[in-house]
Amino acid sequence: MNMAVLDYHHQEKWPNGFGQLQSPINLLPATPADPSTLKIETPWRVTQEIDDQVTIRLTGTGRTRIDQDQWQLMQAHIHVPAEHQITNQHAAELHFVHQSAIGALCVVAVLLPLGPDSVVLEQILDHFAAHSTQSVAFSLDQLIPQQGTVYRYLGSLTTPPLTEGVAWYVIDQTAVTIGTQQLHRYQQLFADNHRHIQARYQRPVLRSVFTKTAN
């Protein structure tokens, strides 16, 4: 579905949102995972920055390795405010959407608290041009912190077609932040684009510590 036609004020009219594996969810309570640590490798580079009228969408090249699983980066985008919740709602949430060689979907999400400006987010905002696609060349690696807490569960895409069976890795951290002025600049361009919290239906959520490995 074209993001441009989404109506966030009437989400109940979106198709296919009736399953029991919908996202986003409240991530608490979460069960400590075994093993308790994950390794994440993220050599991502952006080549295009697109205005899809709902958010800034980034496409490019890269892959993500999470322990032994490898995923190809399809696109990245921003939600304001954040979609997933832990103890409260963060200012923003980055989604890095991936696909495996057999077509399975994975989203690595980073919850962004307010804080100092992000150099990479500043690049994204500076290169943005309304109603157009811009050719760009920069890395997204700095948007993944060196370490933090990651919550894992099985959910869905948060925009139509709301496909279920998506592996979610939601990163809670404090090293990567969005500045107040950066948030204001984004809100000048786009209205709020977060999906409402969905029923969890007793789905397990696993909590791990992760470290980012060298590319």
Summary of the structure (lengths in Angstrom):
residues: 215
radius of gyration: 16.2
end to end distance: 33.4
largest distance: 46.2
contacts: 666
relative contact order: 0.28
helix: 14%
strand: 44%
